[in-house]
Amino acid sequence: MKADPKLYPYPAEGGAYSELKVLRSHAGWYIGRTFWNEEYGYGEPGSRESDYIESEMLALLALASDFVPRSCI
């Protein structure tokens, strides 16, 4: 995995977080951020900002609409 070009530095953890994007886990689709680890040179899931969503299309629509991360509710 390559580093995301739009990263937000987070020096305390030795890397940077991406912009919000649609991601997938075994539990389903969600809106979140990936974390790029500078020391080890790889990306990994960084945060989950939404509940799980039943399809990729619905997750993309939620992200394109006025999505408010659950950390801001």
C-alpha positions in Angstrom: 0.0 0.0 0.0 1.3 3.4 -0.9 1.1 6.5 1.2 -2.1 8.5 0.7 -1.3 11.9 -0.9 -3.7 13.7 1.3 -2.5 13.0 4.8 -2.8 14.8 8.1 0.4 14.5 10.2 0.1 13.1 13.6 3.7 13.1 15.0 2.7 11.6 18.4 1.9 8.3 16.7 4.7 8.5 14.1 2.6 9.0 11.0 -0.4 10.6 9.5 -4.2 10.1 9.0 -6.0 10.2 5.6 -9.1 12.2 4.8 -12.4 10.5 5.4 -13.0 7.7 3.0 -15.1 4.5 2.6 -13.4 1.5 4.0 -14.4 -2.2 4.4 -13.8 -4.7 7.2 -15.2 -8.1 7.9 -18.1 -6.4 9.8 -19.1 -4.3 6.8 -18.6 -1.0 5.1 -17.9 2.2 7.1 -16.5 5.7 6.8 -13.2 6.2 8.4 -9.5 7.1 8.0 -6.4 5.1 7.3 -3.2 5.7 9.2 0.2 5.8 7.3 3.0 4.6 9.6 6.2 6.5 8.6 8.5 4.3 10.6 7.4 1.0 9.1 6.2 2.4 5.7 2.7 0.9 5.6 -0.9 1.9 5.9 -3.5 0.4 8.2 -7.0 1.2 9.4 -6.9 4.4 11.6 -10.4 5.1 12.7 -14.0 4.3 12.2 -16.1 7.5 12.1 -19.5 5.9 11.3 -21.6 2.9 12.2 -21.3 -0.1 9.8 -23.2 0.4 6.6 -24.8 -2.4 4.6 -23.3 -1.6 1.2 -20.5 0.3 -0.5 -22.9 2.4 -2.4 -24.8 3.5 0.7 -21.5 4.3 2.4 -20.4 6.4 -0.6 -23.7 8.3 -0.6 -23.3 9.0 3.1 -19.8 10.3 2.6 -20.9 12.5 -0.3 -23.8 13.9 1.7 -23.6 16.0 4.9 -21.9 13.3 6.8 -21.0 14.2 10.4 -18.4 11.9 12.1 -19.7 10.3 15.2 -16.8 11.9 17.2 -18.5 15.2 16.4 -22.0 14.2 17.6 
